[in-house]
Amino acid sequence: MQENIKKLINLLPHLEDIEAILLNENEAKYILNKAIYVLHSNSLEIETVNDEFEEATFLVQALVDKCWERIHTGHFSEVPLEIRKIYALANYIKILLLLIENAEYRQIEKCSELLDDAILIGCTQDIYPKCQQFKENLMEIFDKELDPCKELKLPIIENPARQVINCDILLLQHPSLLEFEQKCFSKLQPALMLNTFNHWPALEKWRDLNYILKIAGNRTVPIEIGSNYTTDEWSQQLMKIKDFLKKQFTNNSGKDANDIEYLAQHELFEQIPQLKKDFFIPDYCTLGSNKDAVDIKAWLGPKGTISPLHYDPKHNLLCQVFGSKSIILASPEDTHYLYPHESEFLQNTSQIDANNLDVEKFPLVEKVKFYSLTLQPGDCLYMPPKWWHYVQSNSPSFSVSFWWQ
């Protein structure tokens, strides 16, 4: 572990590397400069914990706490990006200080949780030139030291037999980029595209949940609890992926809606880049005004997860890796018949249950034309901006969505 720590210390920034994020943060500048100096000073004698080391530990913890308070005051979108980067960097340094102090299993587990905190709450992108290498080296250490496969064995998901099912929208067989542009993108026409990404390694690798467990089991992610985010029983909590997988993919019979948990709409592949090697961004995403900014989201859960009828503001490709999903679509032209929620948070979500229409409570819904389809492994659903969609998993399911403008 000492050699690993020395390598990590050598990947820390110099003060000039982080000058831009510290322009208006003199206190953070002083603390980070002091802590990095102390770490470099101790790099040849990792086991040495002196007064300077203890002072640096105290100051870094104070900086972490202060940034955490600033991030959690007011709306998250209004937090300056520099504060989130300082928070992430302070957590990086805190991890090193903790590992020097004690490199036992529980301490390493705590450090792994701090790394997830830095990623989920802070901003770990473009802090300084070597920050990505620092993060990846940390992940390698944690994956090696905290092997979740030693304590848990998960199933290999068997895909349901492929079915020929009626589809109410345009159906294409692995269209070329030109065909997609002409028939779908330029016309804002939703389409089910069959056998579109059978070349992805993810189609086979991810069905073995032990593969995901080994790579990501000790990582902490936000999990939705309850099958539908519009219900009063729905909630969210941070959870280790290994605990989520164990609960949702073993002994899953008899689970009611309130026990269903869903890793939904999460940027999992930014948090765990190793999984990103198992798929490719579809060429279709190169069309549009901002082809370089593609948001990639993960959707992993058991049978019965539901995304209620809602729309997204961007172009959306929903790709099915394993399992199948039943999907109901509605055009933006029918928005005024779909009873969107009035609250700002849910204004892109309908009050109706698209799978069980209540025409007495919502009489205008009878004027809506709905389109139904089933998404199966290797298939991709294109949804233009603001097309309404209801999604329900028919089996254990992993989907990847690509959003772009």
C-alpha positions as CSV (number, residue, x, y, z in Angstrom):
1,M,0.0,0.0,0.0
2,Q,2.9,2.4,0.7
3,E,4.1,2.3,-2.8
4,N,0.6,3.0,-4.1
5,I,0.3,6.0,-1.8
6,K,3.6,7.4,-3.0
7,K,2.4,7.1,-6.6
8,L,-0.9,8.9,-5.7
9,I,1.0,11.7,-3.9
10,N,3.1,12.2,-7.1
11,L,-0.2,12.6,-9.0
12,L,-1.3,15.5,-6.8
13,P,-1.5,19.0,-8.4
14,H,1.0,21.8,-8.0
15,L,-0.6,25.1,-6.7
16,E,-0.4,26.6,-10.2
17,D,-2.5,23.7,-11.5
18,I,-5.4,24.6,-9.3
19,E,-5.0,28.4,-9.3
20,A,-8.1,28.9,-11.4
21,I,-10.5,27.3,-9.0
22,L,-9.0,29.0,-6.0
23,L,-9.0,32.6,-7.2
24,N,-11.7,33.7,-4.7
25,E,-11.1,31.1,-2.1
26,N,-8.1,32.1,-0.1
27,E,-8.8,29.8,2.8
28,A,-9.1,26.8,0.6
29,K,-5.9,27.9,-1.2
30,Y,-4.0,28.0,2.1
31,I,-5.3,24.6,3.3
32,L,-4.8,22.8,0.1
33,N,-1.3,24.2,-0.4
34,K,-0.3,23.2,3.1
35,A,-1.8,19.7,2.9
36,I,-0.1,19.0,-0.5
37,Y,3.2,20.2,0.9
38,V,2.8,18.0,4.0
39,L,2.0,15.0,1.8
40,H,5.0,15.6,-0.5
41,S,7.2,16.1,2.6
42,N,6.1,12.7,4.0
43,S,6.1,10.8,0.7
44,L,9.5,9.1,1.6
45,E,8.4,8.2,5.1
46,I,4.7,7.3,4.7
47,E,4.4,5.9,8.2
48,T,5.5,9.3,9.8
49,V,2.6,11.1,11.4
50,N,3.8,14.3,13.0
51,D,2.3,17.6,14.2
52,E,2.2,19.1,10.7
53,F,0.4,16.0,9.4
54,E,-2.2,16.2,12.2
55,E,-2.7,19.9,11.5
56,A,-3.2,19.3,7.8
57,T,-5.7,16.5,8.6
58,F,-7.7,18.9,10.8
59,L,-7.6,21.7,8.2
60,V,-8.6,19.4,5.3
61,Q,-11.6,18.0,7.3
62,A,-12.7,21.6,8.1
63,L,-12.5,22.4,4.4
64,V,-14.5,19.4,3.4
65,D,-17.2,20.3,6.0
66,K,-17.3,23.9,4.9
67,C,-17.7,23.0,1.2
68,W,-20.3,20.4,2.1
69,E,-22.4,23.1,3.8
70,R,-22.1,25.5,0.9
71,I,-23.1,22.7,-1.6
72,H,-26.1,21.9,0.5
73,T,-27.3,25.5,1.0
74,G,-29.8,26.6,-1.6
75,H,-30.4,24.8,-4.9
76,F,-27.7,22.4,-6.1
77,S,-27.7,24.0,-9.6
78,E,-26.7,27.3,-8.1
79,V,-23.5,26.0,-6.4
80,P,-20.4,27.4,-8.1
81,L,-18.5,24.7,-10.0
82,E,-15.3,25.8,-8.3
83,I,-16.7,24.9,-4.9
84,R,-17.6,21.4,-6.0
85,K,-14.1,20.9,-7.5
86,I,-12.5,22.1,-4.2
87,Y,-14.8,19.7,-2.3
88,A,-13.7,16.8,-4.6
89,L,-10.0,17.7,-4.3
90,A,-10.2,18.1,-0.5
91,N,-11.7,14.6,-0.4
92,Y,-8.9,13.2,-2.5
93,I,-6.4,14.6,0.0
94,K,-8.4,13.4,2.9
95,I,-8.3,9.9,1.4
96,L,-4.5,10.0,1.2
97,L,-4.2,11.3,4.8
98,L,-6.5,8.5,6.0
99,L,-4.6,5.8,4.1
100,I,-1.3,7.0,5.5
101,E,-2.8,6.9,9.0
102,N,-4.2,3.4,8.6
103,A,-4.6,1.1,5.6
104,E,-6.7,-1.6,7.2
105,Y,-9.9,-2.9,5.5
106,R,-12.4,-0.7,7.3
107,Q,-10.3,2.4,6.6
108,I,-10.0,1.5,2.9
109,E,-13.8,1.0,2.8
110,K,-14.3,4.4,4.3
111,C,-12.0,5.9,1.7
112,S,-13.9,4.3,-1.1
113,E,-17.1,5.9,0.2
114,L,-15.3,9.3,0.3
115,L,-14.3,8.8,-3.4
116,D,-18.0,8.3,-4.3
117,D,-18.9,11.3,-2.3
118,A,-16.4,13.4,-4.2
119,I,-17.9,12.1,-7.5
120,L,-21.6,12.3,-6.6
121,I,-21.6,15.6,-4.8
122,G,-18.4,17.3,-5.9
123,C,-17.0,17.6,-9.5
124,T,-14.0,15.4,-10.3
125,Q,-13.7,16.5,-14.0
126,D,-10.9,18.8,-15.1
127,I,-9.7,19.8,-11.7
128,Y,-6.1,19.6,-12.8
129,P,-4.1,17.8,-15.5
130,K,-3.6,14.5,-13.7
131,C,-6.9,14.3,-11.7
132,Q,-8.4,11.6,-13.9
133,Q,-5.3,9.4,-13.5
134,F,-5.4,10.0,-9.8
135,K,-9.1,8.9,-9.6
136,E,-8.5,5.8,-11.7
137,N,-5.5,4.7,-9.6
138,L,-7.6,5.1,-6.5
139,M,-10.4,3.0,-8.0
140,E,-7.8,0.2,-8.9
141,I,-6.6,0.1,-5.3
142,F,-10.1,-0.1,-3.9
143,D,-11.2,-2.7,-6.4
144,K,-8.2,-4.9,-5.4
145,E,-8.5,-4.4,-1.7
146,L,-12.3,-4.6,-1.4
147,D,-13.4,-7.6,-3.5
148,P,-17.1,-7.9,-3.0
149,C,-17.2,-11.3,-4.9
150,K,-15.7,-12.9,-1.9
151,E,-18.9,-12.5,0.1
152,L,-21.6,-12.7,-2.5
153,K,-22.6,-14.8,-5.5
154,L,-25.1,-13.4,-8.0
155,P,-27.0,-15.0,-10.8
156,I,-26.4,-14.7,-14.6
157,I,-29.5,-13.1,-16.1
158,E,-31.2,-15.1,-18.8
159,N,-32.8,-13.1,-21.5
160,P,-36.4,-14.0,-22.4
161,A,-36.9,-15.6,-25.7
162,R,-37.0,-13.0,-28.4
163,Q,-40.5,-12.4,-29.6
164,V,-42.1,-10.9,-32.7
165,I,-44.4,-8.3,-31.2
166,N,-46.6,-5.7,-32.8
167,C,-45.1,-2.3,-32.9
168,D,-47.2,0.9,-33.4
169,I,-44.3,3.1,-34.5
170,L,-41.8,3.1,-37.4
171,L,-39.8,-0.2,-37.3
172,L,-36.3,-0.3,-38.8
173,Q,-33.6,-3.0,-39.0
174,H,-30.3,-1.6,-37.9
175,P,-30.6,1.6,-40.0
176,S,-27.6,3.4,-41.4
177,L,-26.8,6.9,-40.2
178,L,-28.2,8.3,-43.4
179,E,-31.4,6.3,-43.1
180,F,-31.8,7.3,-39.5
181,E,-31.3,11.0,-40.4
182,Q,-33.8,10.9,-43.2
183,K,-36.5,8.8,-41.7
184,C,-36.3,9.7,-38.0
185,F,-34.1,12.6,-36.9
186,S,-35.0,15.2,-39.5
187,K,-38.7,14.3,-39.2
188,L,-38.7,14.0,-35.4
189,Q,-40.2,10.5,-35.9
190,P,-39.9,8.0,-33.1
191,A,-38.6,4.6,-34.2
192,L,-37.8,1.1,-32.9
193,M,-34.5,0.1,-34.4
194,L,-33.9,-3.7,-34.1
195,N,-30.5,-5.4,-33.6
196,T,-28.8,-2.0,-33.5
197,F,-25.9,-2.7,-31.1
198,N,-25.4,-6.4,-31.0
199,H,-21.6,-5.8,-31.2
200,W,-21.5,-4.3,-27.7
201,P,-19.5,-6.5,-25.2
202,A,-22.1,-5.4,-22.6
203,L,-24.8,-7.6,-24.0
204,E,-23.0,-10.7,-22.7
205,K,-20.8,-9.3,-19.9
206,W,-23.5,-7.4,-18.0
207,R,-25.8,-10.4,-17.8
208,D,-23.4,-11.9,-15.4
209,L,-24.1,-9.7,-12.4
210,N,-20.9,-11.0,-10.7
211,Y,-19.0,-9.0,-13.4
212,I,-20.8,-5.8,-12.4
213,L,-20.4,-6.8,-8.7
214,K,-16.6,-7.1,-9.1
215,I,-16.1,-3.9,-10.9
216,A,-18.7,-1.7,-9.1
217,G,-19.9,-3.6,-6.0
218,N,-18.3,-1.3,-3.4
219,R,-19.3,1.9,-5.1
220,T,-22.1,4.0,-3.6
221,V,-24.9,5.2,-5.9
222,P,-28.4,6.9,-5.6
223,I,-31.1,4.3,-5.6
224,E,-34.9,4.9,-6.1
225,I,-37.1,3.0,-3.7
226,G,-40.6,2.2,-4.9
227,S,-41.7,1.4,-8.4
228,N,-43.0,4.8,-9.4
229,Y,-41.4,8.2,-8.5
230,T,-44.8,10.0,-8.4
231,T,-46.2,8.0,-5.5
232,D,-46.1,9.1,-1.9
233,E,-44.2,5.9,-0.9
234,W,-41.3,6.7,-3.3
235,S,-37.9,7.8,-1.9
236,Q,-34.2,7.8,-2.7
237,Q,-31.2,6.8,-0.7
238,L,-27.4,6.2,-1.3
239,M,-26.6,2.6,-1.3
240,K,-23.7,0.3,-2.2
241,I,-24.2,-1.5,-5.5
242,K,-23.5,-4.8,-3.9
243,D,-26.3,-4.3,-1.4
244,F,-28.7,-3.2,-4.2
245,L,-27.8,-6.2,-6.4
246,K,-28.2,-8.7,-3.5
247,K,-31.6,-7.4,-2.5
248,Q,-33.1,-7.0,-6.0
249,F,-31.6,-9.9,-7.9
250,T,-31.5,-12.7,-5.3
251,N,-34.7,-14.2,-3.7
252,N,-36.8,-11.7,-5.7
253,S,-40.1,-13.6,-5.6
254,G,-43.0,-12.0,-3.7
255,K,-41.6,-8.5,-3.9
256,D,-44.3,-5.8,-3.7
257,A,-44.1,-2.4,-5.4
258,N,-42.7,-0.6,-2.3
259,D,-39.8,-3.0,-2.1
260,I,-38.7,-2.5,-5.7
261,E,-35.4,-0.5,-6.0
262,Y,-34.1,1.1,-9.2
263,L,-30.8,2.5,-10.2
264,A,-32.4,5.0,-12.5
265,Q,-31.1,7.9,-14.6
266,H,-27.7,7.8,-13.1
267,E,-24.4,8.8,-14.7
268,L,-22.9,5.4,-13.6
269,F,-20.3,5.4,-16.4
270,E,-18.7,8.6,-15.3
271,Q,-18.4,7.2,-11.8
272,I,-17.2,3.8,-13.0
273,P,-15.3,4.3,-16.3
274,Q,-14.4,0.6,-16.6
275,L,-18.0,-0.2,-17.5
276,K,-17.9,2.4,-20.3
277,K,-15.5,0.2,-22.1
278,D,-18.3,-2.3,-22.7
279,F,-20.4,-0.2,-25.1
280,F,-20.0,2.5,-27.7
281,I,-21.9,5.8,-28.2
282,P,-24.1,5.2,-31.3
283,D,-23.2,7.2,-34.4
284,Y,-26.8,8.5,-34.4
285,C,-25.8,10.8,-31.6
286,T,-23.5,12.7,-34.0
287,L,-26.5,14.4,-35.5
288,G,-27.7,17.6,-34.0
289,S,-26.4,21.0,-32.8
290,N,-24.3,19.8,-29.9
291,K,-23.1,16.3,-30.9
292,D,-20.1,16.4,-28.5
293,A,-22.3,16.7,-25.4
294,V,-24.0,13.3,-24.9
295,D,-25.5,12.5,-21.5
296,I,-25.2,8.8,-20.8
297,K,-27.5,7.3,-18.1
298,A,-27.8,3.9,-16.6
299,W,-31.1,2.1,-15.7
300,L,-30.7,-1.1,-13.8
301,G,-33.5,-2.9,-11.8
302,P,-35.7,-5.9,-11.3
303,K,-38.9,-6.8,-12.9
304,G,-41.7,-4.2,-12.2
305,T,-39.7,-0.9,-12.3
306,I,-41.8,1.9,-13.8
307,S,-41.0,5.2,-15.2
308,P,-44.4,7.0,-15.4
309,L,-45.5,8.9,-18.5
310,H,-43.1,11.8,-18.9
311,Y,-41.0,13.6,-21.6
312,D,-37.3,14.6,-21.9
313,P,-36.2,17.9,-23.5
314,K,-33.4,16.2,-25.6
315,H,-33.1,13.6,-28.3
316,N,-33.2,10.2,-26.6
317,L,-31.8,6.8,-27.6
318,L,-32.9,4.1,-25.2
319,C,-30.8,0.9,-25.7
320,Q,-31.7,-2.4,-24.1
321,V,-28.8,-4.5,-22.8
322,F,-30.6,-7.3,-21.1
323,G,-34.2,-8.0,-20.2
324,S,-37.2,-6.4,-21.9
325,K,-39.4,-3.3,-21.3
326,S,-42.9,-2.4,-22.4
327,I,-43.2,1.2,-23.6
328,I,-46.1,3.5,-24.3
329,L,-45.5,6.7,-26.3
330,A,-47.6,9.8,-26.9
331,S,-46.9,12.8,-29.2
332,P,-46.0,16.3,-27.9
333,E,-49.1,17.4,-29.8
334,D,-51.3,15.6,-27.2
335,T,-49.6,17.3,-24.2
336,H,-52.7,19.3,-23.3
337,Y,-54.7,16.1,-23.0
338,L,-52.1,14.4,-20.7
339,Y,-52.6,16.3,-17.5
340,P,-49.0,17.3,-16.6
341,H,-48.3,17.8,-12.9
342,E,-48.5,21.5,-11.9
343,S,-45.4,21.4,-9.6
344,E,-42.2,22.6,-11.2
345,F,-40.4,19.4,-10.3
346,L,-42.9,17.2,-12.1
347,Q,-44.2,19.4,-14.8
348,N,-42.7,17.0,-17.5
349,T,-44.6,14.1,-15.9
350,S,-48.3,13.2,-16.5
351,Q,-50.7,12.5,-13.7
352,I,-52.3,9.6,-15.7
353,D,-51.3,5.9,-15.5
354,A,-50.7,5.2,-19.1
355,N,-50.9,1.4,-18.5
356,N,-54.3,1.8,-16.7
357,L,-56.2,4.7,-18.0
358,D,-58.9,6.3,-15.8
359,V,-61.1,8.2,-18.2
360,E,-63.5,9.2,-15.5
361,K,-60.8,11.1,-13.6
362,F,-59.0,12.3,-16.7
363,P,-61.6,12.5,-19.5
364,L,-59.4,14.3,-22.0
365,V,-57.1,11.3,-22.2
366,E,-59.6,9.7,-24.6
367,K,-58.3,12.1,-27.3
368,V,-54.7,10.9,-27.0
369,K,-53.3,8.5,-29.6
370,F,-50.9,6.1,-27.7
371,Y,-48.3,3.9,-29.4
372,S,-47.1,0.7,-27.8
373,L,-43.9,-1.4,-28.3
374,T,-41.6,-3.8,-26.6
375,L,-37.8,-3.1,-26.3
376,Q,-35.7,-6.2,-26.3
377,P,-31.9,-6.8,-26.0
378,G,-29.9,-5.3,-28.8
379,D,-32.7,-3.0,-29.8
380,C,-32.8,0.8,-29.6
381,L,-35.7,3.2,-29.3
382,Y,-35.4,6.7,-30.7
383,M,-37.6,9.3,-29.0
384,P,-37.5,12.9,-30.3
385,P,-37.5,15.7,-27.8
386,K,-40.7,16.0,-25.7
387,W,-42.2,12.8,-26.8
388,W,-44.0,11.3,-23.8
389,H,-43.0,7.8,-22.7
390,Y,-44.1,5.3,-20.1
391,V,-41.6,2.5,-19.4
392,Q,-42.1,-0.7,-17.4
393,S,-39.7,-3.6,-17.1
394,N,-41.0,-7.1,-17.9
395,S,-38.0,-8.8,-16.3
396,P,-34.7,-7.9,-14.6
397,S,-33.4,-5.2,-16.9
398,F,-30.4,-3.0,-17.8
399,S,-30.8,-0.1,-20.2
400,V,-28.5,2.7,-21.3
401,S,-29.9,6.0,-22.6
402,F,-28.1,8.6,-24.6
403,W,-29.4,12.2,-24.5
404,W,-28.2,14.9,-26.9
405,Q,-29.3,18.1,-28.6
